[in-house]
Amino acid sequence: IITDEFNTVNKVEVTIGRSIMVVNGENQIIDATPYIQAGTGSTLIPLRAVSIALADGYRGNGSVNIVSWNGDTKTAIINYGNDVIEFTAGSSIMKVNGAEKEITGGIPEIKDGRMFVPFRVLGEELGASVNWIAETKTAVFN
């Protein structure tokens, strides 16, 4: 069943240095690979690709529009269900429905023209359970 509701969390796996994201068991090529942030040691993932995958599993239900960008403030805005989540490059403060919240573990940054954020923070804010598989350096959301 295809729906415009984005309240179902799909299974998404991203691996450090790998340009393939696994969504519900299917490989999807991504143009920005996850990496370990220098200085913090945090795993950063591409915000737009992972947000869309969690929202609709890359089925193309229009959820590509859930992420918008404010170039003036370097802020990515995610409209997910009833929530608005904002990440600003270089800031350890994010906003959830207008309320400020401290980001732990890493700082959002722009790399290769993409916004990257700490994997655990993004997953938890989007309602996913988040796991880390150290052996393969893979973040799993479901």
N, CA, C and O atoms as a MOPAC input file, in Angstrom:
PM7 MOZYME 1SCF
protein

 N      0.85500 1    -1.18100 1     0.00000 1
 C      0.00000 1     0.00000 1     0.00000 1
 C      0.89400 1     1.23400 1     0.00000 1
 O      1.76400 1     1.38300 1     0.85700 1
 N      0.67400 1     2.09600 1    -0.94800 1
 C      1.43000 1     3.34500 1    -1.00600 1
 C      0.56800 1     4.43000 1    -0.39100 1
 O     -0.61800 1     4.55400 1    -0.69800 1
 N      1.17600 1     5.20400 1     0.47200 1
 C      0.44000 1     6.23600 1     1.18000 1
 C      1.27900 1     7.49500 1     1.28100 1
 O      2.50300 1     7.43600 1     1.15900 1
 N      0.64800 1     8.61100 1     1.50000 1
 C      1.36600 1     9.85900 1     1.67700 1
 C      1.73200 1    10.08100 1     3.14200 1
 O      2.37700 1    11.07400 1     3.47800 1
 N      1.32600 1     9.17100 1     4.00300 1
 C      1.67100 1     9.30300 1     5.41100 1
 C      3.12100 1     8.87700 1     5.60800 1
 O      3.54900 1     7.85800 1     5.06700 1
 N      3.87600 1     9.65300 1     6.38000 1
 C      5.28100 1     9.34700 1     6.60200 1
 C      5.52000 1     8.92400 1     8.04000 1
 O      6.50600 1     9.32900 1     8.65600 1
 N      4.61200 1     8.10400 1     8.58000 1
 C      4.76900 1     7.71600 1     9.97100 1
 C      5.29400 1     6.28400 1    10.11200 1
 O      5.38300 1     5.75900 1    11.22200 1
 N      5.63300 1     5.67100 1     9.00700 1
 C      6.21500 1     4.33700 1     9.04800 1
 C      7.71500 1     4.47800 1     8.86000 1
 O      8.16900 1     5.12800 1     7.91800 1
 N      8.47500 1     3.87800 1     9.74200 1
 C      9.91800 1     3.93000 1     9.61800 1
 C     10.37700 1     2.69900 1     8.85300 1
 O     10.09300 1     1.56700 1     9.24600 1
 N     11.08000 1     2.92900 1     7.77100 1
 C     11.61800 1     1.85200 1     6.97100 1
 C     12.98400 1     1.44400 1     7.50600 1
 O     13.63000 1     2.21700 1     8.21300 1
 N     13.43100 1     0.22600 1     7.17100 1
 C     14.75500 1    -0.21700 1     7.60100 1
 C     15.79200 1     0.36100 1     6.64600 1
 O     15.73800 1     0.14200 1     5.43600 1
 N     16.73800 1     1.10600 1     7.21700 1
 C     17.77100 1     1.76700 1     6.42700 1
 C     19.12600 1     1.43700 1     7.04000 1
 O     19.30400 1     1.51500 1     8.25500 1
 N     20.08500 1     1.06500 1     6.17800 1
 C     21.44000 1     0.76900 1     6.63100 1
 C     22.42500 1     1.60200 1     5.81400 1
 O     22.37800 1     1.60100 1     4.58400 1
 N     23.31500 1     2.31200 1     6.50600 1
 C     24.37600 1     3.06400 1     5.83800 1
 C     25.70700 1     2.68400 1     6.47400 1
 O     25.81000 1     2.51000 1     7.68800 1
 N     26.72300 1     2.56100 1     5.62300 1
 C     28.03500 1     2.09800 1     6.07600 1
 C     29.08800 1     3.14800 1     5.76000 1
 O     29.06800 1     3.76800 1     4.69700 1
 N     30.00900 1     3.33600 1     6.70200 1
 C     31.09600 1     4.29500 1     6.53100 1
 C     31.80700 1     4.04100 1     5.19100 1
 O     32.21100 1     2.91400 1     4.90100 1
 N     31.95500 1     5.09300 1     4.38500 1
 C     32.69200 1     5.01400 1     3.13700 1
 C     32.01200 1     4.28200 1     2.00200 1
 O     32.61800 1     4.09000 1     0.94700 1
 N     30.76500 1     3.86500 1     2.18800 1
 C     30.05900 1     3.09200 1     1.16000 1
 C     28.98800 1     3.95500 1     0.49400 1
 O     28.18700 1     4.59300 1     1.17600 1
 N     28.97900 1     3.97100 1    -0.83400 1
 C     28.02600 1     4.80000 1    -1.57000 1
 C     26.72600 1     4.05800 1    -1.87000 1
 O     25.95100 1     4.47800 1    -2.73000 1
 N     26.49100 1     2.95900 1    -1.16100 1
 C     25.23200 1     2.22900 1    -1.29000 1
 C     24.54900 1     2.21200 1     0.07000 1
 O     25.14400 1     1.84400 1     1.08200 1
 N     23.28400 1     2.62000 1     0.06500 1
 C     22.44900 1     2.58700 1     1.25400 1
 C     21.46100 1     1.44200 1     1.02600 1
 O     20.89400 1     1.32000 1    -0.06000 1
 N     21.25600 1     0.61000 1     2.03600 1
 C     20.32300 1    -0.50800 1     1.90900 1
 C     19.00400 1    -0.08300 1     2.55200 1
 O     18.95100 1     0.22700 1     3.74200 1
 N     17.94300 1    -0.07300 1     1.74700 1
 C     16.61900 1     0.35100 1     2.21200 1
 C     15.65800 1    -0.82300 1     2.05600 1
 O     15.37700 1    -1.26700 1     0.94300 1
 N     15.16100 1    -1.31800 1     3.18300 1
 C     14.25700 1    -2.47100 1     3.17400 1
 C     14.83000 1    -3.62100 1     2.34100 1
 O     14.10200 1    -4.29400 1     1.61200 1
 N     16.15000 1    -3.83700 1     2.46100 1
 C     16.80200 1    -4.94400 1     1.77800 1
 C     17.24200 1    -4.66300 1     0.35200 1
 O     17.86700 1    -5.51900 1    -0.27400 1
 N     16.93300 1    -3.48600 1    -0.17800 1
 C     17.29800 1    -3.14600 1    -1.55500 1
 C     18.38000 1    -2.07800 1    -1.56400 1
 O     18.32800 1    -1.11700 1    -0.79700 1
 N     19.37200 1    -2.26000 1    -2.45200 1
 C     20.46200 1    -1.29400 1    -2.55900 1
 C     20.01600 1    -0.02700 1    -3.27800 1
 O     19.35300 1    -0.08700 1    -4.31400 1
 N     20.38900 1     1.12100 1    -2.71700 1
 C     20.13800 1     2.42000 1    -3.33600 1
 C     21.47600 1     3.15900 1    -3.37600 1
 O     22.15600 1     3.26400 1    -2.35500 1
 N     21.84900 1     3.66100 1    -4.52800 1
 C     23.09200 1     4.41000 1    -4.64700 1
 C     22.87000 1     5.80600 1    -4.06400 1
 O     21.87200 1     6.46400 1    -4.35700 1
 N     23.82000 1     6.24400 1    -3.23300 1
 C     23.77400 1     7.60000 1    -2.69400 1
 C     25.03900 1     8.32900 1    -3.12800 1
 O     26.09900 1     7.72200 1    -3.28100 1
 N     24.91500 1     9.62300 1    -3.32100 1
 C     26.05300 1    10.38800 1    -3.84900 1
 C     26.91900 1    10.99600 1    -2.75400 1
 O     27.86200 1    11.73300 1    -3.04200 1
 N     26.60000 1    10.68900 1    -1.49700 1
 C     27.37100 1    11.21700 1    -0.37300 1
 C     27.55100 1    10.08800 1     0.62900 1
 O     26.57000 1     9.58300 1     1.17400 1
 N     28.79300 1     9.68600 1     0.88000 1
 C     29.02400 1     8.53300 1     1.73900 1
 C     29.20600 1     8.94100 1     3.20500 1
 O     29.82300 1     9.96600 1     3.49300 1
 N     28.67400 1     8.14500 1     4.12100 1
 C     28.86500 1     8.39400 1     5.55200 1
 C     30.35200 1     8.35100 1     5.90700 1
 O     31.14400 1     7.67900 1     5.24600 1
 N     30.71000 1     9.07600 1     6.95500 1
 C     32.11200 1     9.12900 1     7.37300 1
 C     32.20100 1     9.41800 1     8.86300 1
 O     31.21500 1     9.77400 1     9.50800 1
 N     33.42200 1     9.25400 1     9.39900 1
 C     33.69400 1     9.57100 1    10.79400 1
 C     34.17300 1    11.02500 1    10.85100 1
 O     35.13000 1    11.39000 1    10.16800 1
 N     33.51400 1    11.84800 1    11.65800 1
 C     33.85800 1    13.26200 1    11.76200 1
 C     35.17000 1    13.44800 1    12.51800 1
 O     35.35100 1    12.92600 1    13.61800 1
 N     36.07700 1    14.19900 1    11.90600 1
 C     37.34500 1    14.50700 1    12.56900 1
 C     37.06200 1    15.31800 1    13.83000 1
 O     36.21000 1    16.20600 1    13.83100 1
 N     37.77500 1    15.00800 1    14.88300 1
 C     37.63200 1    15.76600 1    16.12400 1
 C     36.59100 1    15.21100 1    17.07200 1
 O     36.79900 1    15.22400 1    18.28500 1
 N     35.46100 1    14.71700 1    16.54500 1
 C     34.41900 1    14.19100 1    17.43500 1
 C     34.35700 1    12.66900 1    17.41200 1
 O     33.90600 1    12.05000 1    18.37600 1
 N     34.80600 1    12.06300 1    16.31800 1
 C     34.71400 1    10.60900 1    16.18500 1
 C     33.30400 1    10.12800 1    15.91800 1
 O     33.04500 1     8.92500 1    15.94800 1
 N     32.38900 1    11.04600 1    15.65600 1
 C     30.98700 1    10.70900 1    15.42000 1
 C     30.78500 1    10.25700 1    13.97400 1
 O     31.45700 1    10.73500 1    13.06000 1
 N     29.85000 1     9.33100 1    13.78700 1
 C     29.47100 1     8.90700 1    12.45100 1
 C     28.46300 1     9.89900 1    11.89600 1
 O     27.39700 1    10.10300 1    12.47600 1
 N     28.80700 1    10.51900 1    10.76100 1
 C     27.90200 1    11.45900 1    10.11500 1
 C     27.33900 1    10.82900 1     8.85000 1
 O     28.04300 1    10.14800 1     8.10400 1
 N     26.05000 1    11.07600 1     8.62900 1
 C     25.34600 1    10.50800 1     7.48400 1
 C     24.69400 1    11.62300 1     6.68700 1
 O     24.41400 1    12.69400 1     7.22600 1
 N     24.44500 1    11.37500 1     5.38400 1
 C     23.78800 1    12.39300 1     4.56300 1
 C     22.32200 1    12.55500 1     4.97500 1
 O     21.53200 1    11.61700 1     4.86900 1
 N     21.97400 1    13.73800 1     5.44100 1
 C     20.65300 1    14.00100 1     6.00100 1
 C     19.52100 1    13.72500 1     5.01900 1
 O     18.58500 1    13.00000 1     5.35500 1
 N     19.58500 1    14.28700 1     3.81300 1
 C     18.47000 1    14.16200 1     2.87000 1
 C     18.22800 1    12.70800 1     2.47100 1
 O     17.09400 1    12.23500 1     2.53700 1
 N     19.26000 1    12.00400 1     2.06600 1
 C     19.08200 1    10.62200 1     1.60000 1
 C     18.49400 1     9.73400 1     2.68900 1
 O     17.56300 1     8.97100 1     2.43000 1
 N     19.02300 1     9.82700 1     3.89600 1
 C     18.53900 1     8.96600 1     4.98200 1
 C     17.13100 1     9.37400 1     5.41700 1
 O     16.30100 1     8.51200 1     5.70500 1
 N     16.85600 1    10.67100 1     5.46700 1
 C     15.50900 1    11.12700 1     5.86000 1
 C     14.45200 1    10.60900 1     4.89700 1
 O     13.40300 1    10.12400 1     5.32000 1
 N     14.73100 1    10.71300 1     3.59900 1
 C     13.77300 1    10.23600 1     2.60000 1
 C     13.61400 1     8.72400 1     2.69800 1
 O     12.50000 1     8.20800 1     2.60900 1
 N     14.71800 1     8.01500 1     2.88100 1
 C     14.64200 1     6.55400 1     2.99100 1
 C     13.81100 1     6.13200 1     4.20300 1
 O     13.00800 1     5.20300 1     4.11300 1
 N     14.00300 1     6.81300 1     5.33300 1
 C     13.21400 1     6.48300 1     6.51500 1
 C     11.73900 1     6.80300 1     6.30200 1
 O     10.86700 1     6.08900 1     6.79700 1
 N     11.46500 1     7.87000 1     5.56800 1
 C     10.07800 1     8.29800 1     5.36500 1
 C      9.30400 1     7.36300 1     4.45800 1
 O      8.19900 1     6.94400 1     4.80300 1
 N      9.86500 1     7.02600 1     3.29700 1
 C      9.07000 1     6.20400 1     2.38400 1
 C      9.85100 1     5.08000 1     1.71800 1
 O      9.37000 1     4.48300 1     0.75500 1
 N     11.03300 1     4.78500 1     2.20900 1
 C     11.78600 1     3.67000 1     1.65200 1
 C     12.22600 1     3.90400 1     0.22200 1
 O     12.48300 1     2.94500 1    -0.50600 1
 N     12.31900 1     5.16300 1    -0.19800 1
 C     12.71100 1     5.53100 1    -1.56900 1
 C     11.70900 1     5.01100 1    -2.59300 1
 O     12.09000 1     4.65600 1    -3.70900 1
 N     10.42000 1     4.96400 1    -2.21800 1
 C      9.39400 1     4.51500 1    -3.16000 1
 C      8.93300 1     5.65200 1    -4.05600 1
 O      8.18600 1     5.42400 1    -5.00800 1
 N      9.36500 1     6.86600 1    -3.76800 1
 C      8.98100 1     7.98400 1    -4.61600 1
 C      7.59500 1     8.51800 1    -4.33800 1
 O      6.90400 1     8.95200 1    -5.25900 1
 N      7.17600 1     8.49300 1    -3.08800 1
 C      5.84400 1     8.97400 1    -2.73000 1
 C      5.79400 1    10.47900 1    -2.51900 1
 O      4.85800 1    10.98300 1    -1.89800 1
 N      6.77700 1    11.19700 1    -3.02000 1
 C      6.76600 1    12.63900 1    -2.84000 1
 C      7.48400 1    13.08400 1    -1.59300 1
 O      7.55000 1    14.28000 1    -1.31100 1
 N      8.02800 1    12.13700 1    -0.83300 1
 C      8.68600 1    12.52400 1     0.40300 1
 C     10.01000 1    13.22600 1     0.16000 1
 O     10.64500 1    13.69700 1     1.10400 1
 N     10.44100 1    13.30100 1    -1.11600 1
 C     11.65700 1    14.06800 1    -1.39400 1
 C     11.46300 1    15.51100 1    -0.94000 1
 O     12.43400 1    16.23000 1    -0.70000 1
 N     10.22000 1    15.92400 1    -0.82400 1
 C      9.92000 1    17.28500 1    -0.39700 1
 C      9.91100 1    17.46300 1     1.11300 1
 O      9.65700 1    18.56700 1     1.59400 1
 N     10.18200 1    16.40100 1     1.87600 1
 C     10.17100 1    16.56200 1     3.32400 1
 C     11.39100 1    17.33300 1     3.80800 1
 O     11.39300 1    17.83900 1     4.93000 1
 N     12.43000 1    17.43300 1     2.97800 1
 C     13.64200 1    18.15000 1     3.37100 1
 C     13.77100 1    19.41000 1     2.51800 1
 O     13.73400 1    19.35300 1     1.28900 1
 N     13.92300 1    20.54800 1     3.19700 1
 C     14.17400 1    21.80300 1     2.47900 1
 C     15.46000 1    22.42100 1     3.01100 1
 O     15.98300 1    21.99300 1     4.04000 1
 N     15.96100 1    23.41900 1     2.31300 1
 C     17.26500 1    23.99200 1     2.62500 1
 C     17.17100 1    25.50600 1     2.65700 1
 O     16.60500 1    26.11600 1     1.75000 1
 N     17.72300 1    26.11300 1     3.69900 1
 C     17.84400 1    27.56600 1     3.78100 1
 C     19.32400 1    27.88300 1     3.60000 1
 O     20.11300 1    27.74400 1     4.53400 1
 N     19.69400 1    28.30800 1     2.40200 1
 C     21.09100 1    28.58000 1     2.09200 1
 C     21.67600 1    29.74000 1     2.87000 1
 O     22.87700 1    29.76700 1     3.13800 1
 N     20.83900 1    30.70100 1     3.23600 1
 C     21.33700 1    31.86100 1     3.98700 1
 C     21.84800 1    31.45600 1     5.36900 1
 O     22.88800 1    31.93500 1     5.82100 1
 N     21.10600 1    30.57000 1     6.03400 1
 C     21.49300 1    30.15400 1     7.38700 1
 C     22.19900 1    28.79600 1     7.40300 1
 O     22.63900 1    28.33400 1     8.45500 1
 N     22.30500 1    28.15800 1     6.23100 1
 C     22.88300 1    26.80400 1     6.11500 1
 C     22.14300 1    25.82700 1     7.02700 1
 O     22.74600 1    25.06400 1     7.78100 1
 N     20.80900 1    25.88000 1     6.92900 1
 C     19.94400 1    25.04700 1     7.76200 1
 C     19.11700 1    24.10100 1     6.89700 1
 O     18.48400 1    24.52000 1     5.92800 1
 N     19.13200 1    22.81600 1     7.26100 1
 C     18.26400 1    21.81800 1     6.63600 1
 C     17.03500 1    21.67200 1     7.51500 1
 O     17.14300 1    21.53200 1     8.73300 1
 N     15.86200 1    21.70700 1     6.88600 1
 C     14.59600 1    21.60700 1     7.61400 1
 C     13.88700 1    20.33500 1     7.16000 1
 O     13.63900 1    20.14200 1     5.97000 1
 N     13.56600 1    19.47600 1     8.11600 1
 C     12.86100 1    18.23300 1     7.83000 1
 C     11.43200 1    18.37700 1     8.34000 1
 O     11.21700 1    18.64000 1     9.52300 1
 N     10.46000 1    18.20500 1     7.45500 1
 C      9.04800 1    18.17300 1     7.83300 1
 C      8.62600 1    16.71100 1     7.78300 1
 O      8.39800 1    16.15600 1     6.70800 1
 N      8.52400 1    16.09700 1     8.95500 1
 C      8.29500 1    14.65800 1     9.04300 1
 C      7.10800 1    14.41600 1     9.95500 1
 O      7.18400 1    14.67100 1    11.15700 1
 N      6.01600 1    13.92900 1     9.39700 1
 C      4.80700 1    13.75100 1    10.19800 1
 C      4.35200 1    15.10100 1    10.72400 1
 O      4.13200 1    16.03400 1     9.95200 1
 N      4.21300 1    15.20100 1    12.02700 1
 C      3.80500 1    16.46500 1    12.64700 1
 C      4.99000 1    17.25800 1    13.17700 1
 O      4.80100 1    18.26600 1    13.85700 1
 N      6.20500 1    16.82000 1    12.87800 1
 C      7.38900 1    17.45100 1    13.43700 1
 C      8.17200 1    18.24600 1    12.40200 1
 O      8.20600 1    17.90000 1    11.22100 1
 N      8.79400 1    19.31000 1    12.87000 1
 C      9.72500 1    20.09500 1    12.06600 1
 C     11.06000 1    20.06300 1    12.79800 1
 O     11.17200 1    20.52500 1    13.93400 1
 N     12.06700 1    19.51200 1    12.13300 1
 C     13.38500 1    19.33300 1    12.73600 1
 C     14.38500 1    20.13400 1    11.91500 1
 O     14.43100 1    20.00700 1    10.69100 1
 N     15.19000 1    20.96300 1    12.58700 1
 C     16.13600 1    21.82000 1    11.88800 1
 C     17.56400 1    21.55600 1    12.36300 1
 O     17.84100 1    21.53600 1    13.56200 1
 N     18.45500 1    21.35600 1    11.40500 1
 C     19.88200 1    21.20500 1    11.67000 1
 C     20.61100 1    22.32100 1    10.94000 1
 O     20.36900 1    22.54600 1     9.75500 1
 N     21.50200 1    23.02300 1    11.63300 1
 C     22.28800 1    24.09000 1    11.02600 1
 C     23.76300 1    23.67600 1    11.02600 1
 O     24.30200 1    23.24500 1    12.04500 1
 N     24.39600 1    23.81500 1     9.86900 1
 C     25.80700 1    23.43800 1     9.74500 1
 C     26.64200 1    24.22300 1    10.74700 1
 O     26.50300 1    25.44100 1    10.86600 1
 N     27.51600 1    23.51200 1    11.47300 1
 C     28.42100 1    24.13100 1    12.42400 1
 C     27.83200 1    24.41600 1    13.78900 1
 O     28.53200 1    24.92100 1    14.66600 1
 N     26.54800 1    24.10000 1    13.99300 1
 C     25.89500 1    24.39200 1    15.26300 1
 C     25.63200 1    23.11200 1    16.06100 1
 O     25.20400 1    22.10100 1    15.50400 1
 N     25.89000 1    23.16900 1    17.36000 1
 C     25.58600 1    22.02300 1    18.21900 1
 C     24.16600 1    22.10600 1    18.77500 1
 O     23.78600 1    21.32500 1    19.64700 1
 N     23.38900 1    23.05600 1    18.26500 1
 C     21.98500 1    23.21100 1    18.67300 1
 C     21.09400 1    22.91100 1    17.46900 1
 O     21.30300 1    23.44900 1    16.38200 1
 N     20.10800 1    22.05700 1    17.67300 1
 C     19.10200 1    21.80100 1    16.65000 1
 C     17.76700 1    22.31300 1    17.17400 1
 O     17.63600 1    22.61400 1    18.36100 1
 N     16.79100 1    22.41200 1    16.30600 1
 C     15.44800 1    22.79400 1    16.73400 1
 C     14.47200 1    21.67900 1    16.38900 1
 O     14.50300 1    21.12100 1    15.29200 1
 N     13.60400 1    21.36500 1    17.34800 1
 C     12.54300 1    20.40100 1    17.14600 1
 C     11.24500 1    21.12000 1    17.46700 1
 O     10.98900 1    21.47300 1    18.61800 1
 N     10.42700 1    21.33700 1    16.44300 1
 C      9.18500 1    22.09400 1    16.59000 1
 C      9.43500 1    23.44000 1    17.26200 1
 O      8.65400 1    23.88700 1    18.10200 1
 N     10.54000 1    24.07700 1    16.87400 1
 C     10.86400 1    25.41600 1    17.35900 1
 C     11.65300 1    25.45800 1    18.65800 1
 O     12.21700 1    26.49700 1    19.00200 1
 N     11.70300 1    24.34300 1    19.38900 1
 C     12.42900 1    24.31100 1    20.65600 1
 C     13.87600 1    23.90000 1    20.42300 1
 O     14.14500 1    22.96000 1    19.67400 1
 N     14.79900 1    24.59700 1    21.05700 1
 C     16.21500 1    24.27800 1    20.90800 1
 C     16.57000 1    23.03000 1    21.70400 1
 O     16.05400 1    22.79700 1    22.79700 1
 N     17.45800 1    22.24100 1    21.12900 1
 C     17.88400 1    20.98700 1    21.75000 1
 C     19.35800 1    20.78400 1    21.40900 1
 O     19.76900 1    20.96600 1    20.26400 1
 N     20.14500 1    20.40700 1    22.40800 1
 C     21.57400 1    20.20000 1    22.17100 1
 C     21.81700 1    18.89800 1    21.42500 1
 O     21.19900 1    17.87300 1    21.71600 1
 N     22.72600 1    18.95400 1    20.45900 1
 C     23.12300 1    17.76900 1    19.70800 1
 C     24.31300 1    17.14700 1    20.42000 1
 O     25.28500 1    17.83600 1    20.73100 1
 N     24.23900 1    15.85600 1    20.67500 1
 C     25.35700 1    15.17700 1    21.31200 1
 C     26.06300 1    14.28600 1    20.29300 1
 O     25.42800 1    13.71700 1    19.40500 1
 N     27.36700 1    14.17400 1    20.43000 1
 C     28.12700 1    13.23200 1    19.62500 1
 C     28.78700 1    13.76900 1    18.38300 1
 O     29.73800 1    13.15700 1    17.89600 1
 N     28.34400 1    14.85600 1    17.85600 1
 C     28.93100 1    15.39200 1    16.63600 1
 C     28.24200 1    16.67700 1    16.24900 1
 O     27.23700 1    17.05500 1    16.85000 1
 N     28.77700 1    17.35100 1    15.24900 1
 C     28.21400 1    18.63100 1    14.82300 1
 C     27.85900 1    18.54200 1    13.35000 1
 O     28.68900 1    18.11500 1    12.54700 1
 N     26.63900 1    18.93700 1    12.96800 1
 C     26.26700 1    18.92400 1    11.55900 1
 C     27.25500 1    19.74700 1    10.73100 1
 O     27.72100 1    20.80100 1    11.16200 1
 N     27.56200 1    19.24700 1     9.54100 1
 C     28.47200 1    19.98000 1     8.67300 1
 C     28.15700 1    19.69600 1     7.21400 1
 O     27.49400 1    18.71600 1     6.87500 1
 N     28.65000 1    20.57900 1     6.36700 1
 C     28.47100 1    20.41600 1     4.93700 1
 C     29.76700 1    19.84400 1     4.36900 1
 O     30.85900 1    20.34700 1     4.63600 1
 N     29.62100 1    18.78800 1     3.58600 1
 C     30.76300 1    18.17300 1     2.92000 1
 C     30.30800 1    17.77300 1     1.52600 1
 O     29.25100 1    17.16400 1     1.36100 1
 N     31.10100 1    18.11200 1     0.53100 1
 C     30.77300 1    17.77900 1    -0.86000 1
 C     29.36400 1    18.23600 1    -1.23700 1
 O     28.65200 1    17.54200 1    -1.96200 1
 N     28.96700 1    19.41000 1    -0.73700 1
 C     27.67200 1    19.97600 1    -1.09400 1
 C     26.47300 1    19.32500 1    -0.42800 1
 O     25.33700 1    19.57600 1    -0.83100 1
 N     26.69500 1    18.50300 1     0.57100 1
 C     25.60600 1    17.81300 1     1.27100 1
 C     25.68400 1    18.09800 1     2.76500 1
 O     26.76900 1    18.28500 1     3.31500 1
 N     24.52000 1    18.13100 1     3.41700 1
 C     24.45800 1    18.29200 1     4.86700 1
 C     24.58100 1    16.91400 1     5.50100 1
 O     23.84600 1    15.98800 1     5.15500 1
 N     25.51900 1    16.79100 1     6.43200 1
 C     25.72600 1    15.55900 1     7.18600 1
 C     25.41700 1    15.82900 1     8.65000 1
 O     25.73500 1    16.89500 1     9.17700 1
 N     24.78400 1    14.84100 1     9.30800 1
 C     24.42400 1    14.96900 1    10.72000 1
 C     24.76800 1    13.66400 1    11.44500 1
 O     24.89600 1    12.61800 1    10.80900 1
 N     24.91700 1    13.72200 1    12.77900 1
 C     25.17900 1    12.49500 1    13.53700 1
 C     24.04200 1    11.48800 1    13.34500 1
 O     22.86700 1    11.83100 1    13.47800 1
 N     24.40600 1    10.25500 1    13.03500 1
 C     23.39200 1     9.25800 1    12.68800 1
 C     22.39200 1     9.01500 1    13.80500 1
 O     21.19300 1     8.91500 1    13.54500 1
 N     22.85300 1     8.92000 1    15.02500 1
 C     21.95600 1     8.57800 1    16.12700 1
 C     20.92000 1     9.68700 1    16.36600 1
 O     19.74500 1     9.40600 1    16.60100 1
 N     21.36300 1    10.93300 1    16.30300 1
 C     20.46100 1    12.07000 1    16.53400 1
 C     19.35900 1    12.10000 1    15.47800 1
 O     18.18300 1    12.24600 1    15.81300 1
 N     19.73100 1    11.96200 1    14.20600 1
 C     18.72200 1    11.99500 1    13.14400 1
 C     17.72800 1    10.84900 1    13.30400 1
 O     16.51700 1    11.06600 1    13.26200 1
 N     18.23000 1     9.64400 1    13.48400 1
 C     17.34200 1     8.49400 1    13.60000 1
 C     16.36200 1     8.61200 1    14.75000 1
 O     15.16900 1     8.35300 1    14.59500 1
 N     16.87900 1     9.00900 1    15.91100 1
 C     16.00100 1     9.12900 1    17.07500 1
 C     14.96200 1    10.21600 1    16.89200 1
 O     13.81400 1    10.03800 1    17.30200 1
 N     15.33200 1    11.34000 1    16.28700 1
 C     14.35500 1    12.41200 1    16.06700 1
 C     13.27900 1    12.01200 1    15.06200 1
 O     12.16200 1    12.52900 1    15.10500 1
 N     13.61600 1    11.08800 1    14.15500 1
 C     12.63500 1    10.62400 1    13.18000 1
 C     11.88000 1     9.39100 1    13.67000 1
 O     11.09400 1     8.79900 1    12.93000 1
 N     12.12200 1     9.01200 1    14.91600 1
 C     11.34100 1     7.93000 1    15.51500 1
 C     11.84500 1     6.52900 1    15.20700 1
 O     11.11500 1     5.55600 1    15.40200 1
 N     13.07300 1     6.40900 1    14.73200 1
 C     13.63000 1     5.09000 1    14.42400 1
 C     14.42900 1     4.56900 1    15.61500 1
 O     14.98400 1     5.34400 1    16.39500 1
 N     14.47900 1     3.24300 1    15.74100 1
 C     15.44900 1     2.69500 1    16.66900 1
 C     16.77100 1     2.66400 1    15.90500 1
 O     16.80000 1     2.36500 1    14.71100 1
 N     17.85400 1     2.97100 1    16.59600 1
 C     19.14600 1     3.13800 1    15.93300 1
 C     20.15900 1     2.19200 1    16.55200 1
 O     20.28100 1     2.10000 1    17.77400 1
 N     20.87800 1     1.49600 1    15.69700 1
 C     21.91400 1     0.57300 1    16.15900 1
 C     23.19300 1     0.79600 1    15.37600 1
 O     23.16100 1     1.28400 1    14.24600 1
 N     24.31100 1     0.44300 1    15.97200 1
 C     25.61600 1     0.56100 1    15.34000 1
 C     26.26300 1    -0.81500 1    15.32700 1
 O     26.38700 1    -1.45700 1    16.36900 1
 N     26.67300 1    -1.26500 1    14.15200 1
 C     27.37400 1    -2.53900 1    14.02400 1
 C     28.84500 1    -2.20300 1    13.82700 1
 O     29.26200 1    -1.83400 1    12.72900 1
 N     29.63100 1    -2.33000 1    14.89300 1
 C     31.02000 1    -1.89600 1    14.87100 1
 C     31.87600 1    -2.67100 1    13.85900 1
 O     32.75300 1    -2.09500 1    13.21700 1
 N     31.61900 1    -3.96900 1    13.72100 1
 C     32.43400 1    -4.80600 1    12.82600 1
 C     32.39500 1    -4.31700 1    11.38400 1
 O     33.40300 1    -4.36200 1    10.67900 1
 N     31.22800 1    -3.85100 1    10.94800 1
 C     31.08500 1    -3.41100 1     9.55200 1
 C     30.98900 1    -1.88400 1     9.43600 1
 O     30.87800 1    -1.34900 1     8.33300 1
 N     31.03300 1    -1.18100 1    10.58400 1
 C     30.88000 1     0.27100 1    10.61600 1
 C     29.58500 1     0.70100 1     9.91500 1
 O     29.57900 1     1.56600 1     9.03900 1
 N     28.48900 1     0.05900 1    10.34000 1
 C     27.18700 1     0.29400 1     9.72900 1
 C     26.19500 1     0.81000 1    10.75300 1
 O     26.06000 1     0.25900 1    11.84500 1
 N     25.49600 1     1.89100 1    10.37800 1
 C     24.38900 1     2.40300 1    11.17600 1
 C     23.10300 1     1.79800 1    10.63200 1
 O     22.87100 1     1.79600 1     9.42300 1
 N     22.26800 1     1.28400 1    11.53300 1
 C     21.02400 1     0.64500 1    11.12900 1
 C     19.85900 1     1.37400 1    11.79400 1
 O     19.85300 1     1.60100 1    13.00400 1
 N     18.87700 1     1.73000 1    10.97400 1
 C     17.66700 1     2.41100 1    11.45200 1
 C     16.48400 1     1.50700 1    11.12800 1
 O     16.35600 1     1.01800 1    10.00500 1
 N     15.60400 1     1.28200 1    12.13400 1
 C     14.35400 1     0.58100 1    11.83300 1
 C     13.34500 1     0.77300 1    12.92900 1
 O     12.23300 1     0.25200 1    12.84200 1

